[in-house]
């Protein structure tokens, strides 16, 4: 059975009153991550997401 390109599987990873992070399993097999900050959404591929998490982790010690 072929996957319908419009059948996007999403999962909320974390959310607050103003922000949300969710991931999408794309029809081509790629996983993307989406960071919604009020009216701005930043989209990441897996490698970019991993680097972003390292950056945020480095802020914890500051």
N, CA, C and O atoms as a CHARMM CRD file, in Angstrom:
* protein
*
  248
    1    1 UNK  N      0.83900  -1.17800   0.00000 PROA 1      0.00000
    2    1 UNK  CA     0.00000   0.00000   0.00000 PROA 1      0.00000
    3    1 UNK  C      0.88600   1.24300   0.00000 PROA 1      0.00000
    4    1 UNK  O      1.82300   1.32800   0.79300 PROA 1      0.00000
    5    2 UNK  N      0.61200   2.18200  -0.85300 PROA 2      0.00000
    6    2 UNK  CA     1.37100   3.41400  -0.95300 PROA 2      0.00000
    7    2 UNK  C      0.81600   4.43900   0.02500 PROA 2      0.00000
    8    2 UNK  O     -0.39700   4.56700   0.19400 PROA 2      0.00000
    9    3 UNK  N      1.72900   5.17100   0.67000 PROA 3      0.00000
   10    3 UNK  CA     1.29800   6.18900   1.61500 PROA 3      0.00000
   11    3 UNK  C      0.80200   7.42500   0.86600 PROA 3      0.00000
   12    3 UNK  O      1.45900   7.90400  -0.05800 PROA 3      0.00000
   13    4 UNK  N     -0.34900   7.93200   1.26700 PROA 4      0.00000
   14    4 UNK  CA    -0.90800   9.14200   0.68700 PROA 4      0.00000
   15    4 UNK  C     -0.02300  10.32600   1.07300 PROA 4      0.00000
   16    4 UNK  O      0.23200  10.52300   2.26100 PROA 4      0.00000
   17    5 UNK  N      0.45600  11.12500   0.10700 PROA 5      0.00000
   18    5 UNK  CA     1.32800  12.25900   0.42200 PROA 5      0.00000
   19    5 UNK  C      0.66400  13.27300   1.34000 PROA 5      0.00000
   20    5 UNK  O      1.35200  14.05600   1.99500 PROA 5      0.00000
   21    6 UNK  N     -0.65700  13.27000   1.39700 PROA 6      0.00000
   22    6 UNK  CA    -1.36000  14.21400   2.26700 PROA 6      0.00000
   23    6 UNK  C     -1.52900  13.66800   3.68600 PROA 6      0.00000
   24    6 UNK  O     -2.02100  14.37700   4.56300 PROA 6      0.00000
   25    7 UNK  N     -1.13000  12.42800   3.91900 PROA 7      0.00000
   26    7 UNK  CA    -1.26500  11.79300   5.22200 PROA 7      0.00000
   27    7 UNK  C      0.00200  12.03000   6.03500 PROA 7      0.00000
   28    7 UNK  O      0.86500  11.15700   6.12600 PROA 7      0.00000
   29    8 UNK  N      0.10200  13.20400   6.61600 PROA 8      0.00000
   30    8 UNK  CA     1.27500  13.60300   7.38700 PROA 8      0.00000
   31    8 UNK  C      1.06200  13.22100   8.84400 PROA 8      0.00000
   32    8 UNK  O      0.07200  13.63400   9.44800 PROA 8      0.00000
   33    9 UNK  N      1.97000  12.44200   9.41900 PROA 9      0.00000
   34    9 UNK  CA     1.87000  12.05400  10.82100 PROA 9      0.00000
   35    9 UNK  C      2.64900  13.05700  11.66100 PROA 9      0.00000
   36    9 UNK  O      3.84000  13.27100  11.43600 PROA 9      0.00000
   37   10 UNK  N      1.97100  13.67400  12.63500 PROA 10     0.00000
   38   10 UNK  CA     2.61100  14.66900  13.49200 PROA 10     0.00000
   39   10 UNK  C      2.50700  14.25200  14.95000 PROA 10     0.00000
   40   10 UNK  O      1.64100  13.46700  15.33800 PROA 10     0.00000
   41   11 UNK  N      3.42400  14.80500  15.74800 PROA 11     0.00000
   42   11 UNK  CA     3.45000  14.51600  17.18000 PROA 11     0.00000
   43   11 UNK  C      3.92300  15.76900  17.90500 PROA 11     0.00000
   44   11 UNK  O      4.96000  16.33200  17.55500 PROA 11     0.00000
   45   12 UNK  N      3.17600  16.21000  18.90700 PROA 12     0.00000
   46   12 UNK  CA     3.59200  17.34000  19.73200 PROA 12     0.00000
   47   12 UNK  C      4.65100  16.85200  20.71100 PROA 12     0.00000
   48   12 UNK  O      4.43600  15.87700  21.43000 PROA 12     0.00000
   49   13 UNK  N      5.79800  17.53300  20.73700 PROA 13     0.00000
   50   13 UNK  CA     6.89600  17.15000  21.62500 PROA 13     0.00000
   51   13 UNK  C      6.87100  17.93100  22.93100 PROA 13     0.00000
   52   13 UNK  O      7.19300  17.38900  23.98800 PROA 13     0.00000
   53   14 UNK  N      6.48600  19.21100  22.85900 PROA 14     0.00000
   54   14 UNK  CA     6.41000  20.06100  24.05000 PROA 14     0.00000
   55   14 UNK  C      5.61000  21.30600  23.70000 PROA 14     0.00000
   56   14 UNK  O      5.59900  21.75200  22.55200 PROA 14     0.00000
   57   15 UNK  N      4.93500  21.86500  24.71600 PROA 15     0.00000
   58   15 UNK  CA     4.22900  23.12700  24.48400 PROA 15     0.00000
   59   15 UNK  C      4.02400  23.87800  25.78400 PROA 15     0.00000
   60   15 UNK  O      3.92100  23.29600  26.86300 PROA 15     0.00000
   61   16 UNK  N      3.97000  25.19200  25.63900 PROA 16     0.00000
   62   16 UNK  CA     3.64000  26.09500  26.73500 PROA 16     0.00000
   63   16 UNK  C      2.48500  26.95500  26.25100 PROA 16     0.00000
   64   16 UNK  O      1.90800  26.68800  25.19700 PROA 16     0.00000
   65   17 UNK  N      2.14700  27.97900  27.00800 PROA 17     0.00000
   66   17 UNK  CA     1.06100  28.86700  26.59200 PROA 17     0.00000
   67   17 UNK  C      1.36800  29.59100  25.28200 PROA 17     0.00000
   68   17 UNK  O      0.45600  29.90500  24.51700 PROA 17     0.00000
   69   18 UNK  N      2.65100  29.85500  25.02100 PROA 18     0.00000
   70   18 UNK  CA     3.02200  30.66100  23.85300 PROA 18     0.00000
   71   18 UNK  C      3.83400  29.93300  22.79100 PROA 18     0.00000
   72   18 UNK  O      3.97000  30.43200  21.67300 PROA 18     0.00000
   73   19 UNK  N      4.37300  28.76900  23.11700 PROA 19     0.00000
   74   19 UNK  CA     5.27600  28.08100  22.19900 PROA 19     0.00000
   75   19 UNK  C      4.88500  26.61400  22.05300 PROA 19     0.00000
   76   19 UNK  O      4.26900  26.02700  22.94200 PROA 19     0.00000
   77   20 UNK  N      5.25600  26.03800  20.91600 PROA 20     0.00000
   78   20 UNK  CA     5.01900  24.60700  20.70400 PROA 20     0.00000
   79   20 UNK  C      6.13300  24.04200  19.81600 PROA 20     0.00000
   80   20 UNK  O      6.62100  24.71300  18.90600 PROA 20     0.00000
   81   21 UNK  N      6.51900  22.81200  20.09500 PROA 21     0.00000
   82   21 UNK  CA     7.47900  22.08200  19.26600 PROA 21     0.00000
   83   21 UNK  C      6.79500  20.78900  18.84100 PROA 21     0.00000
   84   21 UNK  O      6.27600  20.04300  19.67100 PROA 21     0.00000
   85   22 UNK  N      6.80200  20.53500  17.53600 PROA 22     0.00000
   86   22 UNK  CA     6.18700  19.30700  17.03300 PROA 22     0.00000
   87   22 UNK  C      7.04500  18.71900  15.93600 PROA 22     0.00000
   88   22 UNK  O      7.84100  19.41200  15.30400 PROA 22     0.00000
   89   23 UNK  N      6.86700  17.41700  15.72000 PROA 23     0.00000
   90   23 UNK  CA     7.61700  16.74600  14.65600 PROA 23     0.00000
   91   23 UNK  C      6.63100  16.17100  13.65300 PROA 23     0.00000
   92   23 UNK  O      5.48300  15.86900  13.97900 PROA 23     0.00000
   93   24 UNK  N      7.10400  16.03200  12.44500 PROA 24     0.00000
   94   24 UNK  CA     6.29500  15.45700  11.36700 PROA 24     0.00000
   95   24 UNK  C      7.09200  14.36900  10.67700 PROA 24     0.00000
   96   24 UNK  O      8.26400  14.55000  10.34800 PROA 24     0.00000
   97   25 UNK  N      6.44600  13.24300  10.46100 PROA 25     0.00000
   98   25 UNK  CA     7.02900  12.17600   9.65200 PROA 25     0.00000
   99   25 UNK  C      6.53400  12.40300   8.22900 PROA 25     0.00000
  100   25 UNK  O      5.37400  12.14500   7.90800 PROA 25     0.00000
  101   26 UNK  N      7.42900  12.88700   7.39400 PROA 26     0.00000
  102   26 UNK  CA     7.08300  13.26000   6.02500 PROA 26     0.00000
  103   26 UNK  C      6.86100  12.01700   5.16300 PROA 26     0.00000
  104   26 UNK  O      7.40700  10.95500   5.46400 PROA 26     0.00000
  105   27 UNK  N      6.07300  12.13100   4.10400 PROA 27     0.00000
  106   27 UNK  CA     5.81300  10.99000   3.21300 PROA 27     0.00000
  107   27 UNK  C      7.07700  10.39100   2.59400 PROA 27     0.00000
  108   27 UNK  O      7.09600   9.21000   2.24700 PROA 27     0.00000
  109   28 UNK  N      8.14400  11.20800   2.45200 PROA 28     0.00000
  110   28 UNK  CA     9.38300  10.69900   1.85000 PROA 28     0.00000
  111   28 UNK  C     10.28700   9.99000   2.86200 PROA 28     0.00000
  112   28 UNK  O     11.39200   9.57000   2.52000 PROA 28     0.00000
  113   29 UNK  N      9.80900   9.85400   4.13100 PROA 29     0.00000
  114   29 UNK  CA    10.58200   9.17000   5.15400 PROA 29     0.00000
  115   29 UNK  C     11.40200  10.08900   6.04400 PROA 29     0.00000
  116   29 UNK  O     11.92300   9.64600   7.06700 PROA 29     0.00000
  117   30 UNK  N     11.52600  11.34800   5.67800 PROA 30     0.00000
  118   30 UNK  CA    12.27500  12.33300   6.46500 PROA 30     0.00000
  119   30 UNK  C     11.44400  12.74000   7.67900 PROA 30     0.00000
  120   30 UNK  O     10.22200  12.85400   7.58600 PROA 30     0.00000
  121   31 UNK  N     12.10300  12.95900   8.81400 PROA 31     0.00000
  122   31 UNK  CA    11.44200  13.52800   9.98900 PROA 31     0.00000
  123   31 UNK  C     11.85600  14.98100  10.08300 PROA 31     0.00000
  124   31 UNK  O     13.04300  15.30100  10.02200 PROA 31     0.00000
  125   32 UNK  N     10.87900  15.86200  10.23200 PROA 32     0.00000
  126   32 UNK  CA    11.15700  17.28500  10.38300 PROA 32     0.00000
  127   32 UNK  C     10.63100  17.75500  11.73200 PROA 32     0.00000
  128   32 UNK  O      9.71100  17.16300  12.29900 PROA 32     0.00000
  129   33 UNK  N     11.22700  18.82200  12.23200 PROA 33     0.00000
  130   33 UNK  CA    10.86200  19.39100  13.52800 PROA 33     0.00000
  131   33 UNK  C     10.46200  20.83800  13.31200 PROA 33     0.00000
  132   33 UNK  O     11.03500  21.53400  12.47500 PROA 33     0.00000
  133   34 UNK  N      9.47100  21.28500  14.07700 PROA 34     0.00000
  134   34 UNK  CA     8.88700  22.61200  13.87900 PROA 34     0.00000
  135   34 UNK  C      8.76500  23.29300  15.23100 PROA 34     0.00000
  136   34 UNK  O      8.16300  22.75800  16.16200 PROA 34     0.00000
  137   35 UNK  N      9.34600  24.47900  15.32400 PROA 35     0.00000
  138   35 UNK  CA     9.34900  25.27200  16.54100 PROA 35     0.00000
  139   35 UNK  C      8.51300  26.51100  16.27700 PROA 35     0.00000
  140   35 UNK  O      8.91700  27.38000  15.50400 PROA 35     0.00000
  141   36 UNK  N      7.34000  26.60200  16.91700 PROA 36     0.00000
  142   36 UNK  CA     6.44500  27.74000  16.72900 PROA 36     0.00000
  143   36 UNK  C      6.62900  28.70900  17.88400 PROA 36     0.00000
  144   36 UNK  O      6.38100  28.37700  19.04300 PROA 36     0.00000
  145   37 UNK  N      7.06900  29.91900  17.54200 PROA 37     0.00000
  146   37 UNK  CA     7.30100  30.98300  18.51700 PROA 37     0.00000
  147   37 UNK  C      6.36600  32.13300  18.17400 PROA 37     0.00000
  148   37 UNK  O      6.70500  32.99200  17.36100 PROA 37     0.00000
  149   38 UNK  N      5.20600  32.15100  18.78500 PROA 38     0.00000
  150   38 UNK  CA     4.16300  33.13500  18.47500 PROA 38     0.00000
  151   38 UNK  C      3.83700  33.06300  16.98800 PROA 38     0.00000
  152   38 UNK  O      3.29600  32.05800  16.52600 PROA 38     0.00000
  153   39 UNK  N      4.15700  34.10700  16.23400 PROA 39     0.00000
  154   39 UNK  CA     3.78800  34.13300  14.81000 PROA 39     0.00000
  155   39 UNK  C      4.90000  33.62700  13.88400 PROA 39     0.00000
  156   39 UNK  O      4.76500  33.70700  12.66300 PROA 39     0.00000
  157   40 UNK  N      5.98500  33.11500  14.44500 PROA 40     0.00000
  158   40 UNK  CA     7.11600  32.63200  13.64800 PROA 40     0.00000
  159   40 UNK  C      7.25300  31.12000  13.83700 PROA 40     0.00000
  160   40 UNK  O      7.20000  30.62600  14.96300 PROA 40     0.00000
  161   41 UNK  N      7.42900  30.39200  12.74300 PROA 41     0.00000
  162   41 UNK  CA     7.70300  28.96300  12.81900 PROA 41     0.00000
  163   41 UNK  C      9.05300  28.68700  12.17100 PROA 41     0.00000
  164   41 UNK  O      9.31500  29.12400  11.05000 PROA 41     0.00000
  165   42 UNK  N      9.90900  27.95700  12.88500 PROA 42     0.00000
  166   42 UNK  CA    11.22200  27.57500  12.37400 PROA 42     0.00000
  167   42 UNK  C     11.15900  26.07500  12.08600 PROA 42     0.00000
  168   42 UNK  O     10.74100  25.28800  12.93500 PROA 42     0.00000
  169   43 UNK  N     11.57700  25.69100  10.88700 PROA 43     0.00000
  170   43 UNK  CA    11.53500  24.29900  10.44700 PROA 43     0.00000
  171   43 UNK  C     12.95700  23.73600  10.41700 PROA 43     0.00000
  172   43 UNK  O     13.88100  24.39300   9.93800 PROA 43     0.00000
  173   44 UNK  N     13.12500  22.51900  10.92900 PROA 44     0.00000
  174   44 UNK  CA    14.43600  21.87700  11.00800 PROA 44     0.00000
  175   44 UNK  C     14.37800  20.47900  10.39800 PROA 44     0.00000
  176   44 UNK  O     13.39000  19.76300  10.56000 PROA 44     0.00000
  177   45 UNK  N     15.44100  20.09900   9.69900 PROA 45     0.00000
  178   45 UNK  CA    15.66900  18.69900   9.36700 PROA 45     0.00000
  179   45 UNK  C     16.38400  18.07200  10.56300 PROA 45     0.00000
  180   45 UNK  O     16.84200  18.79400  11.44900 PROA 45     0.00000
  181   46 UNK  N     16.48600  16.75900  10.60300 PROA 46     0.00000
  182   46 UNK  CA    17.03500  16.05400  11.76000 PROA 46     0.00000
  183   46 UNK  C     18.40700  16.58400  12.17300 PROA 46     0.00000
  184   46 UNK  O     18.62800  16.84000  13.35700 PROA 46     0.00000
  185   47 UNK  N     19.32800  16.75400  11.23300 PROA 47     0.00000
  186   47 UNK  CA    20.68500  17.19800  11.56900 PROA 47     0.00000
  187   47 UNK  C     20.66000  18.60400  12.17400 PROA 47     0.00000
  188   47 UNK  O     21.39600  18.89400  13.11700 PROA 47     0.00000
  189   48 UNK  N     19.81800  19.46000  11.62900 PROA 48     0.00000
  190   48 UNK  CA    19.69900  20.82700  12.14700 PROA 48     0.00000
  191   48 UNK  C     19.08100  20.81200  13.55100 PROA 48     0.00000
  192   48 UNK  O     19.50100  21.56900  14.42600 PROA 48     0.00000
  193   49 UNK  N     18.09400  19.95700  13.75500 PROA 49     0.00000
  194   49 UNK  CA    17.43500  19.83900  15.04700 PROA 49     0.00000
  195   49 UNK  C     18.43300  19.38800  16.11900 PROA 49     0.00000
  196   49 UNK  O     18.45000  19.92800  17.22500 PROA 49     0.00000
  197   50 UNK  N     19.25000  18.40700  15.78800 PROA 50     0.00000
  198   50 UNK  CA    20.25800  17.92200  16.72600 PROA 50     0.00000
  199   50 UNK  C     21.20900  19.04500  17.12700 PROA 50     0.00000
  200   50 UNK  O     21.54700  19.18600  18.30300 PROA 50     0.00000
  201   51 UNK  N     21.63500  19.83500  16.16000 PROA 51     0.00000
  202   51 UNK  CA    22.53800  20.95500  16.45000 PROA 51     0.00000
  203   51 UNK  C     21.83300  22.01900  17.28500 PROA 51     0.00000
  204   51 UNK  O     22.43900  22.59100  18.19000 PROA 51     0.00000
  205   52 UNK  N     20.56100  22.29200  16.99400 PROA 52     0.00000
  206   52 UNK  CA    19.79300  23.25600  17.76200 PROA 52     0.00000
  207   52 UNK  C     19.67900  22.81200  19.22100 PROA 52     0.00000
  208   52 UNK  O     19.81300  23.63400  20.12700 PROA 52     0.00000
  209   53 UNK  N     19.43500  21.52800  19.45500 PROA 53     0.00000
  210   53 UNK  CA    19.33900  21.02400  20.82100 PROA 53     0.00000
  211   53 UNK  C     20.66400  21.18100  21.56400 PROA 53     0.00000
  212   53 UNK  O     20.67600  21.45700  22.76300 PROA 53     0.00000
  213   54 UNK  N     21.77700  21.00500  20.85600 PROA 54     0.00000
  214   54 UNK  CA    23.09600  21.24100  21.47200 PROA 54     0.00000
  215   54 UNK  C     23.22300  22.70200  21.87700 PROA 54     0.00000
  216   54 UNK  O     23.72300  23.00600  22.96000 PROA 54     0.00000
  217   55 UNK  N     22.77900  23.59700  21.02400 PROA 55     0.00000
  218   55 UNK  CA    22.85500  25.02600  21.30900 PROA 55     0.00000
  219   55 UNK  C     22.03100  25.38300  22.54300 PROA 55     0.00000
  220   55 UNK  O     22.50300  26.09900  23.42700 PROA 55     0.00000
  221   56 UNK  N     20.79800  24.88200  22.59800 PROA 56     0.00000
  222   56 UNK  CA    19.94000  25.15900  23.74100 PROA 56     0.00000
  223   56 UNK  C     20.51700  24.53800  25.01100 PROA 56     0.00000
  224   56 UNK  O     20.44200  25.13400  26.08500 PROA 56     0.00000
  225   57 UNK  N     21.08400  23.35700  24.88700 PROA 57     0.00000
  226   57 UNK  CA    21.72300  22.71300  26.03200 PROA 57     0.00000
  227   57 UNK  C     22.87700  23.53400  26.57500 PROA 57     0.00000
  228   57 UNK  O     23.09100  23.57100  27.78600 PROA 57     0.00000
  229   58 UNK  N     23.62400  24.19600  25.69900 PROA 58     0.00000
  230   58 UNK  CA    24.73800  25.03200  26.11900 PROA 58     0.00000
  231   58 UNK  C     24.25200  26.25400  26.89500 PROA 58     0.00000
  232   58 UNK  O     24.98800  26.79000  27.72400 PROA 58     0.00000
  233   59 UNK  N     23.03500  26.69700  26.63800 PROA 59     0.00000
  234   59 UNK  CA    22.47600  27.84900  27.35700 PROA 59     0.00000
  235   59 UNK  C     22.12100  27.51500  28.79200 PROA 59     0.00000
  236   59 UNK  O     22.11900  28.40100  29.64700 PROA 59     0.00000
  237   60 UNK  N     21.82400  26.27500  29.07000 PROA 60     0.00000
  238   60 UNK  CA    21.41900  25.87700  30.41900 PROA 60     0.00000
  239   60 UNK  C     22.50000  26.20900  31.44900 PROA 60     0.00000
  240   60 UNK  O     22.18200  26.57200  32.58200 PROA 60     0.00000
  241   61 UNK  N     23.75100  26.09100  31.07400 PROA 61     0.00000
  242   61 UNK  CA    24.85000  26.34400  31.99100 PROA 61     0.00000
  243   61 UNK  C     25.20300  27.82200  32.11900 PROA 61     0.00000
  244   61 UNK  O     26.11100  28.16800  32.87400 PROA 61     0.00000
  245   62 UNK  N     24.52600  28.67800  31.42000 PROA 62     0.00000
  246   62 UNK  CA    24.86900  30.11800  31.43200 PROA 62     0.00000
  247   62 UNK  C     24.07500  30.87800  32.46000 PROA 62     0.00000
  248   62 UNK  O     24.24300  32.09000  32.59800 PROA 62     0.00000
